[in-house]
Amino acid sequence: MHGVRGSLLDRQIAALDLPAIKVLIPSPCPNDIYEARMAQACADIKAQGVMHIVFGGLFLEDIRAYREEKLAAAGMTAIFPLWGRDTRALADEMLAAGLVAHLTCIDPGKLDRRFAGRRFDSALLQDLPGGIDPCGENGEFHTFVSEGPMFRNPIAVSVGQVVEREGYVFADVEAANT
């Protein structure tokens, strides 16, 4: 959904310096395939002793209930440390902590396509129209994070072509030539 290159995901994993697994799904992905692959991934990590999965959800009750239900079926627990936070205050806090991100996917039915590829910063937050969640919690936009206190090193990126496909607008964020 974020439309981010796999090579950038690999760089994020390396910058986080944490173990990770990729759950590969086709595009488009029928829900039964998604659920089967996620159930297998949960079984695999549970076998390694993982009992909790952390989500960044803020207030979408239906998505939280879905995740809790699926994890409970796997004998695991979902944790939502940001739940109920004011999203504008959270966005400001993330920026103050040094987060650098770019908008990679826009739902043009909710937000103008001109936001695709923009850096997530205070200017962007000021430019968001009324009714648009500052964290994109209602699916208005998705981002790629390239720098922040959770990374041991930043990921240099540049924004390339912006395209529309399957009803969404995607900005091609790629590794910058350094």
C-alpha positions, -999 to +999 in steps of 0.1 A: +000+000+000+029+023+007+044+017-028+079+016-015+108-003-032+119-035-015+155-022-015+144+007+008+126-016+031+159-036+034+177-004+043+151+004+070+156-030+085+194-026+085+191+009+100+168-003+128+193-031+135+165-055+146+156-089+134+128-089+108+108-112+085+091-102+053+057-116+046+054-116+008+019-112-007+007-108-043-008-076-056-037-075-056-040-098-026-072-116-017-079-115+020-077-152+024-042-153+011-032-123+033-047-140+064-030-174+056+004-158+052+001-136+083-011-166+103+020-186+092+043-157+100+027-154+135+031-192+140+068-189+130+076-161+153+056-175+181+077-206+178+107-184+185+091-171+217+075-139+204+041-134+221+033-097+213+032-076+182+032-038+184+010-017+160+011+021+154-027+024+152-042+055+167-080+053+167-095+030+140-115+007+162-124-018+134-087-023+125-077-027+161-104-053+167-094-072+136-057-073+146-066-083+182-089-111+169-063-125+145-035-124+170-057-140+198-064-169+174-027-173+170-022-172+208-006-138+207-013-103+220-015-069+201+000-038+217-011-003+207+012+021+225+000+052+206-037+044+209-058+075+215-030+100+211-038+134+196-025+130+160-014+166+156+006+165+188+020+132+178+031+145+144+048+175+160+065+152+185+078+129+158+092+159+138+108+173+170+125+140+176+141+141+142+118+120+120+123+124+083+096+110+060+081+115+025+046+109+014+047+079-009+010+071-015-019+095-017-056+086-018-067+113-043-103+110-032-091+125+002-060+145-005-047+164-036-022+144-057+003+173-054+011+161-019+027+129-033+064+129-027+064+158-003+085+157+028+065+152+060+074+183+079+058+213+096+051+230+062+032+200+050+012+198+083+003+235+078-008+228+042-031+199+050-067+208+043-092+206+071-104+170+078-071+154+068-055+136+097-020+149+104-008+112+106-028+100+077-047+077+100-078+076+078-058+064+048-053+098+033-016+091+028+012+067+036+049+075+041+084+062+040+106+071+070+142+076+061+156+090+093+148+092+130+160+083+165+152+047+160+177+043+131+214+039+137+220+058+104+198+078+080+188+066+046+195+091+019+165+093-005+153+112-035+118+115-049+114+104-085+084+100-107+048+104-095+023+080-111-014+070-106-024+034-105-053+014-091-069+046-079-039+059-058-011+083-065+024+070-058+057+089-055+087+068-063+111+073-034+145+058-041+179+056-026+198+088-034+231+087-052+256+096-024 
